[in-house]
Structure formats: structure tokens, C-alpha cells
Amino acid sequence: MQVLTNAGALDRDKQIAVVSRFTGMVAEAAGDPTLADRTWVLLTEAVPGGWGLGGHANTNDELVAAARKQIAELRAMAGEQ
């Protein structure tokens, strides 16, 4: 399993938590607790411009802006219902 984040997104404690949680999820989904001992989680940090979204290589700031825009749109839609 590979987890891709922006550079510096995860401090050491968060790295440990992410690996632990994803390892547990894989073992649980497989119904095999022993799979945790054989599960590899690769943490990768994307450099600015190393993210692709909507056909465009984005910087972290662009991704944050896109995510905030989408959250606002979802909240607006939820308020309309």
C-alpha cells in the first residue's frame, strides 16, 4: 500500500499512526490478522507540482484551495436540501 502526501504533512507520530491504521485496515479487510506482519506501507511525499488533479500538476497551495472550494460547495448543497 502506498500513501502519498504533500511534503512535511506527517510528523513522526503521524507517520507511525498512518502505518498502524492502514496495516490494521488491510488485515481486517482480508479477515487475516496475521497479514499485518506481512503488510508494507510506503509513505511518499510529493514535491510541489508533484500532485495531479483534474489533468493539472498542482502545488500544495493549489490543492488546499481546491479542497476548500469543494468543501464549501458540498456544504452549500447540504444546506439546500
JOGI-V504138 format. One record per backbone hydrogen bond with DSSP energy under -1.0 kcal/mol. CO is the residue of the C=O (numbers start at 0). NH is the residue of the N-H. Records with the same first field share a line. If there is no record, write none. Layout:
CO->NH  NH
This chain:
0->41
2->43
4->45
5->8
10->14
11->15
12->16
13->17
14->18
15->19
16->20
17->21
18->22
19->23
20->24
21->25
22->26
23->27
24->28
25->29
26->31
31->34
32->35
33->36
34->37
41->2
43->4
45->6
46->49
50->57
52->55
55->52
57->48  50
58->62
59->63
60->64
61->65
62->66
63->67
64->68
65->69
66->70
67->71
68->72
69->73
70->74
71->75
72->76
73->77
74->78
75->79
